[in-house]
Amino acid sequence: MADSTASPTPAAQHHADRPVYVIGGGPGGLAAAYALRAQGIRAVVLEKADRVGASWRGHYDRLHLHTTRRLSGLPGLAMPRRFGRWVSRDDVVRYLEKYAEVHELEIVTGVEVSRIERSADGTGWLLHATGGRELTGRAVVVATGTNHTPRLPDWPGRDTYTGELLHAADYRNPQPYAGRDVLVVGVGNTGAEIAVDLVEGGASRVRLAVRTAPHIVRRSTAGWAAQYTGIVVRRLPVRLVDRLAGPMAKLSVPDLSAQGLARPDTGLYSRVNEGSIPVQDVGLIDAVRKGQVEVVTAVEGFEDGKVILAGGDRIGPDAVIAATGYVRSLEGLVGHLGVLNARGKPVATGAHTPKDAPGLYFTGFTNPISGMFREMAIDAEKIAKAVAKSVRKGQLA
């Protein structure tokens, strides 16, 4: 692994020496770099942090993969059996470090790419990076991930709120909240797991603000992981999956309407296609059923040190943790290239490149029910094969 003092390839290099630059040293970027190397193509990973797996290092302590160890390994290196079925955050980080080491990936740390554009001669891509660097590559793989920049809604009164307010990205464990009244905002997988973590960590009261009722699925039923079902149904028609999921949910998940968590009125797979992944239960169902997590309406704003909920109720928690998601923040990097849709998502991912941007690839920007790690592993090999094919045809200088 190269350190942060390494000198990336200068822009004036001969075309034949141009590497493929991979932006991001997380699982998607590392997998892509290995797959490209396996095709005989030089790949250089540019990571803005000082180590690989920076995003994973920053997640909360109790986080585990919701996908099985066996189906979460990246190309060329299985995850060790000692990690168990549901791999912890720390073991994911260890795995990514080992992956880079075993495959001797060429990684330059401390380098952040701010803008990508076509090279002057039109035969490659010019990357503008930290310290005035200008790097020219024959192709680029953008693997900066969906969890790039924490999103904190611009609630009315937020800026003058004097209480403790933090994004879930800054939450690590429940220790600072023992004996305190905490409101968690957002019922995605992060919000649900943090709420349970707070209960188990001794918070005096835990409330969960919900705007849209989520689909909740058991992580595993009689040994059958939810991921297996996600793989099976992923290519099926949306309406069919919606019809099948409804009865299954009623059998496996109790009705929590009396506790304020009604069953959703839209289909599970329809919601997935809108970008909303089901909540995998790691204790939320029991916590809500027992009253340990109280479900309240959505947050509308802040006023006079209070949190205003939909419907007009005002509450005064000791701390508010906003599990309100992230934004991809790709606009500055590639927004000028016409490769993003109205929601800031790449118009093409995996082995497909945008129509007017040949040689520009994106990985890790979907959130499939079949498992993020699994899909990034598949994408990596497809991208590498596509790049190799283009090189052979002389389409990438």
N, C-alpha and C positions, 0 to 999 in steps of 0.2 A: 504494500500500500504506500503510495506517495504521500509525503507530508505537505503541510500548507506552504512550505517554502519552495516546492517544486515549480519549475517554470513550464507552464502549458505551451503547447505547440504554437509558435507565432503565426500570424495571419499570412505572412509572405511565403510560407512553406510550399513546396511543390505539391501539386494536386494529388499525386499518388501517395503522399505521406499523410494526407489529411485523415484524422481519425473520425469516428462517430462520437460525438459528445452526448453524454447522458447527464441530464440535469436532475440531481437529487440522489442522495445516498441512502434511501430507504429501501424496502423490499422490492418495489417495482424497478427502481433504478439498478440495483445490484443484480437482479435477475436478468434484466436486459443486457447489462454489461457482460455477464457470463455467457449468455446465449450468443451474443455477437462474437465473442472470443472463440466460442466453439465452432463458429462458421469461418474462422480465420480472419476476422475483421478486428482491427484495433479499436477498442472502446475506452474512452476516458470519462470517468465519473467526476462531475463537478459538484461538490457538496459545500453549502454555505457554512455549516457548523464545523466544529473541530473533530467530529467523529461521525461514523455512519450511524443510522438508526436514530437520528436526533429527535424525530417526532415521537417515537416509541419511548424514548428515555423520559419524555416530559409528561407521559400519561399518568393518571392516578394509580396508586400503589396496588390496589386489589384487581386491576384489570387482567383478564384472561381472554385469549382468543375465544370467540364463540363458534369457531370451526375446529374440526378435529385435527390433532397433530398430524395424522397420516395424510390428510388432504390439504395441509398448509405448508408443506415443504416447497422450496424453490428448486428450479432445475439444477441437477448435479449434486445435491446434498440433502438427504432426508433429515428431518428433525429427530434428535435422539429419543429413544423410548423412555428414558428417565425423565423427560419433561412431562410425562403424563398425557392424558387424553386432551385436556384443555390447557393450553400452554400459557404460562404466566407472562406478564410484561417483561420481567427481568430475564426470563429465558428466551423470549423473542429477541431481546437486545443481544444476549450471548450468541444466539444463533446467527444473527446478522453479522456480528463481528467475526465469527468463525467462518462464515460463508465468504466474506471478503478475503480472509487470510488463506483459506484452503485453495481458492481459485486464483489467488495472487492477482486480484483485480487492480487495475491502475486507477487510483483514486486521488484526487487533489482536493484537500479540505480547505476551508476558509475562503472559498471562491463562490461568490453569488452572481448569477447571471441576471442582468436587469432588462435586457432587450435582445431579441433575435430578429435578424433581417437577412434578406438574400445577400450573398456576397456580390461584390462589384462586378465580377465577371459572370455572374448568374449560374455558376457551376456548383455552388455549395451554400453554406449558411454561415453568417457572421454573427458571433456572439459578443455582446458588450458585457464585460464582467468587472468585478472588484479591482480597484487599483488601476483603472484605465485599460485593462487587458482587452484586446480584440482577438478573438480566437476563430479560426475558420475550420469548419468541419464539413465532411462530405454529406453527413446527415446528422440529425439531432433527435434525441428521444427525450421528451419532457416527462419527468416522473416526479413532479413536485407534490403530487397528492391532493386529495380533496380536503384534508385537514390542514390547510396552509395557514389561514389567518382566522383567529377567533372572531365570531360574529356576535356582537352585543347590540340588541335592538335599540333604536333611538327612542326609547320610551319618553313620553312627556314627563318632565321633572327629574329625569335621570341624573343630569349634570349637577343638580343642586341637592340631590339626596344625600343625607349625612350618615346614613346607616352603612353597614358593611355590604358591599356589592362586588362580586367577582365572577369572572367567567369560569366555567368548568375546567378550562385549560390550566387554570391556576390552582385547582383543587388537587391535593395529594392524598390525604387520609382524614379520618374523622376526628383525630385527636384534638385539634383546635376548637372543635364544636361540641365536645362533651359537655352535657348539662345546659346546652343552649337551644333556642328555638330557631330552626332553620327552614327557609323556604327554598325549594329547588324548583326552578322554572324550566319546563320542557320535559316531555316524557318519551324521548328517544332512548336508545340503549344506554347512553351515558347518564342521562338524568335518572332513569330507573335504577341503575346500579349505584349511583351516588346516594340516592335516597335510602336504599337498603344498607349501604355502608354506614350512613349516619345513624340509622336505627341501631345497628349492631355495635357502633362505636360509642353509644351512650348519649346521643343528643336527646334533650328533654322533650322536644316536639319536632316532628318532621312533616312538612306539608309539601305537596307536589302540585304545581300549577299546570293544568292541562288545557290546551286550546282545542285540540282535535283528538278524539279518542283513538288510541293506537290499536293496531293488531298485535296481540300478544301470543307468542308461541312458546311451547316448552323447548328448552335447548336440546333435551333428549327424552325420549319416551321408550321405556323398556329397552334401552340400549340403542335405539334408532335415533341418530342425530338429526336435528332439523335440517342441517346442511344437506344430508342425503336427499331429503324431499326436495330441497331447493334445486339440486342438480337434476333430479328427475323431471321436474315440472318446468324448468326454465325455458324450454323450447316449445312448450304447449301453448295453445291459444289462451289469451288473457281471460276471456269470459269463462272458459272451461275451468281454469284454475280457480277463479273467483267462486264458481259454483261448488267446486270440491272443497275449498278451504272453509266455507261457512259451516257446514255440518261438523267438520273435524274440529273446528275451534270450540263449538258447543260441547263436544265430547271431552275435550282435553283441558279447557279453561273454564273455570266457574264464572257465573254471571256476577259481575261486581257493580252492577248498576246502583244497588242500594248504597254502595260506598262512594258513589260519584264517578265511577269509571264504567260508562256504558259501552256496550259492544259497538264497534264502528259500523256506520251505515254505508260504507263503500267497500268494494271487494279488495281482498288482500293483494292480489297481483296487480290490480289497477293502481293501487297506491304505490307499489314497488316501481312501476313504470313512471310514476310522478316523482320518484326519488325518495320515497318514504319506506325504509326497511322495517320489517316487523321487530317488535321488542322481544328479545329472547329472555325468558324468565330466569333470573338468578336469585329469586326470593321476593320479587315485587308482589306477586299474587298473594302469597301468605301475609306479607306485611300490610297490604291494603285490607285484606279480609279480616285481620286481627285489629285493625285500627291503628297500627303502628305508623303507617304512612297515611296521612289524611289528604284526600284529593280535593283540590279547590279549583275555581275557574281561572282563566288566563289572566295574566298581568296586563293591565291597561296603562299604568303609569305610576308615578310617585308624587306624593304631596305631603308637606308638613311632617316629614319623617316617617310616613306611612306608605304601604304598598296598596295601590288601588287595583282591585280585581274586577273582572267583567261582572256587571250586575250592580256594581257600586260598593261592595263590601270593602272595608279598609282593615288591614292587618299590620301588626308591628313586629315582625320577626327580628331576631338579633342579627341574622345574616341572610343574605340572598345569594344563591349560587345559580348563575344563568347557564343552563345546559342547552344553549340556543344555537349550537352548531358552528360551522366554519364556512368561509368562502374560499374559492380556489385562487383568487387573486392572479389570474392569468392575463388580465387586460393590459397591464404595462409590459408584460413579456412578449405577448404575441397578438394583442388586440388589434393592432394596426394591419395585420396580415389577412383579416377576414376569415379566420379559422375558428371563431367562437360563435355560438348561437346567442340569442337574446338573454339567456340566463348565465352567460359566461362559461359555458361548458364547451369543450372541443366538439366540432361537428363530425369529426372522425377519430376513432380510437383504435388501439391495437395495430394490426398490420395494415389498416387502411389509412391513407394520408388524405388531407384535404385536397380538393380538386386542383387548387392553384398553388399548392405548397408541397410538391413532391420531395420526399426525403425528410419531412417533418412528422414525427410520430408522437403519440400521446399514450401513456399507460397509467392505470390507477385512477382514472377519473370516472369510473362507474362504480356502483355500489351493489353488486349482484347478490341475490339470495343464495347463490351457490358458493359464496366465499370469496372475499377480496384477494387473499393470498393465492388461492387456487387459480383465479382468473388472471392475476398478474403473471403467474408462472406460465400459463398458457400463452398469454399475450407476448411475453418475452421471446419465446421460441418462434412465434409467428412473425414478430417484427424482425428478428434476426434473419429468418429465411427470406423475408421480403427484401431486406437490405442487400443480402448476398445475391439475390436474383437480379436486383437492379444494378449492382456492381458488375456482375458478369455481362449484363447487356450494355454496359457502358453508360447507363442512365445517371449514375452517381460518380462524379469525377473523383 
